[in-house]
Amino acid sequence: MGKVTTGATISLDGYIAGPGESGFDLLFQWYGNGEVEIPPRLRISAASAALVKPEWDDTGALIVGRHLFDMTNAWGGRHPMDVTTVVLTHQRPDDRPDDDDNFVFVTDGIEAAVAKAKELAGDKNVAVNGGQMARQCLEAGLLDEVGVELVPVVLGGGKTLFGELGTAPVQFDGPIAVVEGTGVTHLRYRVKK
Amino acid sequence: MGKVTTGATISLDGYIAGPGESGFDLLFQWYGNGEVEIPPRLRISAASAALVKPEWDDTGALIVGRHLFDMTNAWGGRHPMDVTTVVLTHQRPDDRPDDDDNFVFVTDGIEAAVAKAKELAGDKNVAVNGGQMARQCLEAGLLDEVGVELVPVVLGGGKTLFGELGTAPVQFDGPIAVVEGTGVTHLRYRVKK
């Protein structure tokens, strides 16, 4: 059985997005400043790739919230990580009567979303995307690992990694990995259980 | 001429203090979980000590705000780092008519405080303590380096490293050092100028 992981690129002052959804150009410089191409669009450093490429290859299913699904216009039809994406939502979209290999909709909470994603992932891992989903997983005790891509910029405000967490403080073991990329430090932690 | 540095122990979600000034027991575990004694009170890991002990030895003067000075009751008479401490305040305390080797009071702003501290530090560095002072230094372009002691805990809310920074975003070079202590990752960054 795989792990449930989440991760985010964060600023030195802890923000995954700056004020008014700003700062993404600075946070995500590391997605384009390297020499290793990862389709469809990334060019990351060899050091970053050596860590994150296997992580991505080991991901068997994703969980996202409805907000991200709508914002990205369903990634044009399929998530760029090329796996089935479980979308947690209050109500199934009108224009999608059936689940398919691209998107599966879950309307009865984070536990059900994680269970469905684990079933889809098989032996591989489940990756949880977005602060709200990550927060719900952590609060429900369903999260195993968190990855932080720490970027040397101070944004001065915005959205934090897990938002206002109901169960804080939460302690972690690690870092179980520290890798220096170009303009980013990758850190991996295990939730203390 | 020395550098002007600041540093803070922060949670994975970017907080230097949890909600309602909580979380210090978790943030500062690394001050007591090691085998190297640093008087008067610290016992830190050998890896942490190898980095921070020289940094502390190279510190020639401190800058703090009045709030920290009052909160700590003037550290009982002298700062534990055993250097002269410049206190930036709107009004000199009534019970301290004169500056001395322990405390020097500056009432005309952060630039004057940094100038005074540099004069006192000579060839050594000036360390700026406290989020408000660090923020003012960074906004005024007076900060050279920032150190982050990243601790694997999520606090879910509280005070952030530089607070609401007027000049954000600010970019840094580095990390120029990454050291893994016990329960803490030390990262050092240079302000991009």
Interface residues (C-beta under 8 A of the other chain):
Chain A: I10 S11 L12 D13 G14 Y15 G18 P19 S22 G23 L26 L138 V146 V148 L150 P152 V153 V154 L155 G156 G157 T160 L161 F162 G163 E164 L165 G166 T167 A168 P169 V170 Q171 F172 D173 G174 P175 V178 E180 T185 L187 Y189
Chain B: I10 S11 L12 D13 G14 Y15 G18 P19 S22 G23 L26 L138 V146 V148 L150 P152 V153 V154 L155 G156 G157 T160 L161 F162 G163 E164 L165 G166 T167 A168 P169 V170 Q171 F172 D173 G174 P175 V178 E180 T185 L187 Y189
